[in-house]
Each structure stands twice: as C-alpha cells, then as structure tokens.
Amino acid sequence: MRPFIFLALGAIAAAQEMQPEAESPAKVAMNYLKKYDANEDGAISKSEYSSAAFWKRYDGDQDGKVTAQEIRQMEEMLRKQAQAKAPKRREYFRGLDDFGLHDANADGRFNRNELASFVHDAADRNRDGWLSEEEYKGIDRRPSGDDEKEVDLESFEQQDRDHDKKLELGEFGLPKGYMDALDRGSDGLVSKEELIENQIRGWGGVPGRDPDAVLRRMDASGNGELERKEFDGSDRLWNTINGYRNEKEDPTISRDELERYIDRVKDLRGKANAFMTRYDFNGDGKVTRDEFEGPENAFARCDSNGDGLVTRADGVE
C-alpha cells in the first residue's frame, strides 16, 4: 500500500513514547522543557537528557542544545510531511460504493494489495489516512462470515515497522488466509459479488422482510423493541444490527435499527444483481457455463442445484 517515507522518520518511535499523539507541537515543546530543563535556562543539554533518539530528532544544528523553538519547528514540519503523504480519504467510508477507488487496474476484482487498501480504508474510522491500534483491532477477523474460521492477522506492533503508533498504507498488509477466505472462486482475486456474498453470510441472514414482521414474530413483551432473550439470531447478527454497542449502553434493538439493517441487506442484494448483469449476456435470466468467465469450481458453487445453469433460484442475487 502507499508508503510514507520522509527524513527523520526513523527517529519518530522514541518521541511517540514521550508524548501523546494528540498534543500540539507547542505543547510537546513545553512538556519537554518542563520535564528535562533542570536549570531552567530555556534549553535542554545532553547532561540534562541523553536520549540519542531525542538528539537525532531535534538537534538540527548539532550545537548540543535543544530549545522549545527547535522542538516545535521539527514537530510542525514532520506533521505537515505526514499529512501530505496520508491517503486522501472521503469524509465517510461508503463500503462497496468505494470499490472502484481501490480497484487500481479497473478489472472489477481485487488482488491482494487492492483488497488490503480497501480493508485499510474501511478500518480508518477517523478518516485521517492511518490506522490506530484501536482501529486495527476493529478489522473483521472472520471475512468469510464463518464464526468458526478466524484469520490470524499480524500484531499491530509487527505491522508498525517505524514504531510511530499508527499503520500507514505502506505498512499494512493482509495474510494470504484473509484473501482465501473471501476468494470463493479460488482464482486469486476477490470480486465485488464475493465481498457481498461473504458480508451477507457474516450477518447471519435477514431476520424478516421488514421491521414490523420481525417485531411481530420476536417481540414477546410487545414493547416495540427486542431484548437479547427475545432475539432469535446469533450474537454476531445482534451486534451488527445494534452497532456493537454494549448491553449497558443499548440493551435492546429498536424498530429503527431493524429497518436500517434490513435496508442495508436489501441494498447489498441489489448490488449483487451485478452477477446476472455481468454474465447473463442474452438476458434470459440464466447464466450458462459458456457465459460465465470464472473457473469451473466457481461456477459449480453458484449452481447450487446442479442443473448446469445459474439463476436466482440458486441463491445468486
């Protein structure tokens, strides 16, 4: 993924241990002086603080003294350089609508690097172009939708090669197992249709045609909301519908939450219609083996009833 390389990057690690990431350059400088300027002469000498990383980072003129101005100027420069190198994110991640942004060769499928770019974008909740450790933890480890099959990702520390407490696009990668979990066609690529199929499978299905139908079936108390004990579905589906809020914060699923979830699934299924649009060349509502461009085993998986044709009856929307 896109690398972030600039001068003095190697010295960032030690500084990240010394101050919180959110502090302004001026606050960083003042904190250093407050902590290490023992004689209060407005500068830090090597006798007051001997960290090699600190001196490599801030003593640009190599005069053996570091002032607050030098610290502030270096912090401002590095932050501007980092911002210039950061991926330009949309204000919101639009899911599959952003597929084309990451499909670099525009072939309608993701290779491993393109998939990593897509996942990195999806995990970047604050849209700053990097992944914090907390954002990294939020990556779905079960991309196939099977709760029993979790993919092992490298630890945050292993991926964070420059130790700056954030994963740049060039540092972030996905193991082969992650790609394999999504690649149902076994062709080494992941199509939008495969992403849709796995996402819907991971959600555990749609609990009903509309929110009112779900409530009529499950809402035993009749209060217009679902408690966990009333909900007939997996923990993962419950969490997906209520936005992964903890039970103390949000102990029920409301009608609005059900409606939003069902609308999302309908939208995804609408996008999945691209399978028929893409392969049904004669428009007869059937995809033959001659029309299908993928490998034999992928066609066989789509042809669930084994009649040599893929139709919506096979579950391919």
N, C-alpha and C positions, 0 to 999 in steps of 0.2 A: 504494500500500500504506500501511499505517498510519504516519502521520508521528510523529516525535519532536521536538517543539518545546518549548524551555523557555528561560528567561532565561539570558543569558551563553553560549548555545550557540556563537555566532559566535567566541568567544574560545578555544574548545577546541583549534582547529588548532595554534596555536603551542605550547601546553602539551604536546600529543601528541608534538611533535618533541623535547621536552625530557626526557621520562622514559618508560620502558617502561610499557605499559598495565597490566601485572600488579602494579605497585608499589602498596603500601598508601598511603593519604593521609598517614600519619605519615612513611613513607619518602620520599615525594615532598617533603614539607616539609623534612626533614633534608638531603636532597640539594641542594635549592635553597640553603639556608643554607651548607652546606659549600662550594658552588661560588662563591657570589656575596657572602657576608657577609665582605668583606675585613677589616674592623676588628673582627670577632667580637663585635659588641655585641648580637647576638641578633635583628637585623632587617636587611632589605635596603633600602638607599636607592636613589634614582634615579641617584646618582653611581656606585653600585656595579653597577647593572644597569638599562639604559634601555629594555628591550623594551616597546613600547606594549601588546602583547597581554598580557604578564605583569601590567602595572599595571591594565589594564582587568579582568582576571580576578580578581586577588587583593586589590587595594587598595580594599576596600569602603567604608571610612570616609574615603578620599581624604586621608589625613594625610601622604602622601609616604613612608611606611614600611610594609613588609610583614613581619610576624612569622611564625614557624613555625605558630603557632596559627591565624592567618588563612588560611594556605595549606591546612592540614589541614581546617579547617572548610568551606572552599569546596569542596575535593575531595570530602569526605563528602557534602555537600549535592547536588552535581552527580551523583554516583554513585547516590544514592538516587533522585533525579528520573529518571535514565536507566533505572534498574531498574523503576521504577513504570510507565514508558512502554513497556518492552520487551514484545513479544508473549509470552503465556503458553504456553510450549512443553510438549508431552508429554515425558516422560523420553526416549522414543525416537521417531524418525520411523517411522511404520507404513506408509509407502508409500500404496498405493491405499486402504487402510483409513482413511486420513485425508482421503480425497477430500471427504467431506461437510463437514469443518471449513473448507474453502476455497471450497466451492460456496455463496457467500453468499446467492444467491437460490433455492437448492434446486431448480434446474431440471434437475439431472443432467448439466450441461455447464459447462465453464469458459469465461468470457470472458477477455479478455487480462489484466485485473487479477487475476482469480481464479487464472489459471494462474501469474502471477508470484508470488502469495502461496504457492502450492503448491511452486514451484521454490525459493523462498527458504527455506521450511521444510525441504525436503529437503536443502539445502546446509548448513544450520545444524548442523554435527556436534556442537558442544559444547552445543547447546540453550540458548544464552544470549539468543536473540532477535535477534542481529545476525550479519552475515557478515564475517569477517576476510578479508583479501586472499587468504590460503591457501584458505579455504573457497570464496571466489568462483571461484578457479581450478578448483575441483573440479566446477563445473557442467558438465553434459554439453553440449558444443557440437554434437553430432550427434543431436538428438532424434528425427529421422526413422528412425534406425537405419542410415542410409546413410553409410558411412565417407568417401565422396567429397563429401558435402554438409555442410560445417561452417558453422554460423551464426555470424556475427560479433557478439559482444556488445560493448557499450561497455566501455572500460577501467575498471578499478576506480577510478582517480583521477577519471574523468569522472562516475561514478555517485556518488562520495563527495563530495557537494556541500558538506558542512560540514567536510570535511577532518579528521574525527576518527578515521580509520583503521578504520572499520567501516561496513558498509552497513545502515542502518536500513530498515525495511519501506517507509517513505515515499520513500526514495531509489531503491529497487530497481525496475527495470523490464526488460521483455523486448522486443526489437525485433519488428516485425511478422513478419519472416522466421522467427522461432522459432515463433510461432503457426502460420504457414503450413505449416511442416514437420510439424506434428502434425495439422493440420486436414485430414484426407483427405476429409472431406465438403464442404469448401470453403464452409461456412456461417458462418464467422467464429467458431465455437465448437469446443471440444475435449471430446469425451465420454470417459467412463472407458474405453469399448471402444477408442477411438482411442489412448489412452495405452497400453493393454495391447498393442495390435497393434504399435505402434512400439517398445515396450520389448522384446518378443519378437524382432522383426526385428533390433533392435540387438544382441541377444545372439548372433545368428547361428544360432539354432535349437537344438534339444536334441540332444546327440550320441548319445543312446541312451535306451532305455526305463527302464533302471536302471543304477546304477554298475557292477555286475558285468558287464553286457552291454558297457558301454563299455571296461572293462579287458580283457575277452576279445578285443575287436576291436583295441585300440590298444597294449596293454602288451606290447611285443615282448620286453622283458627279463624279464617275469614276476615283478617285484618288488612288485607290488601298487600301484604309483604310476605316473603318467605324466610323462615328461620332455617338454620342449618339442619335441624332434625326433620323438617318438612321437605327438604330438597332432595329429590331423587336423582342424584348425579354424583360424579366423582369430585374429590376435593379440588382437583385442578380446574374443573369446569366451574365450580362455585367461585374459586379465586379469580378466574378470568372474568366472570360476569360482574363481580363486585369490585374489580380493580385492585385485587390483592391488598385490600385494607384489613387490618387486624380486627379480631372479633370485638374487642372493646370499643374500637373506633366506629365500626359499622357491623353490627351483629345480624343484619338482615339484607336481603336483596329486594329492592323496590321494583315497582312496575316499570319505572323509567329505565332502570338498569337492565331489566329483561328486554325492553324494547330496543335499547341501544345495541345490546348483544345480538339479538335476532336480526336487526338491520345490518349489522356488520357481516354476519354469516351470509345473508342474502346478497350483500354486495360482493362478497368473495365468490359466491357461487355464480354470480353474474359474470365476474371476471373469468371464472373457469370455463365459461362458454367459449372462450377463445380456442379451446381444444377442437370443438366442432368447426368453428370458423376457420381454423388453421388447416385442418386436414380433410374436411368434407368438401372436396373440390366440386362435386356435381350437385351439391345442395339437396341430397335426398335424405338427409338426417341419419346417414350411416357412414362410417369410416371403414373402408376395406384395407386389407394389408397393403395393397398397391398404393393407396393414398397416403398411408402412414409412413413418415420419413424416418422414424426411430427404429431401434433394433427389435428383433423378433421377440425377445423376452419382455420388452416394454409393452409391445402390442398385446402379448398374451395376458399381461397383468390387467390391461384395460378391458380386454374381452373377458369379463368375469363369467359369462355363461358359456363360453367356448364355442360360439356359433360362427366364428370367423368374421364377425362384424363388431364394431364398437358403436353403440348407440347410447342414448341417455338411460336406457333401461339397464345398462351395465354400471350405472352409477357415476359415469363421467359426465359432469355438468357442462 
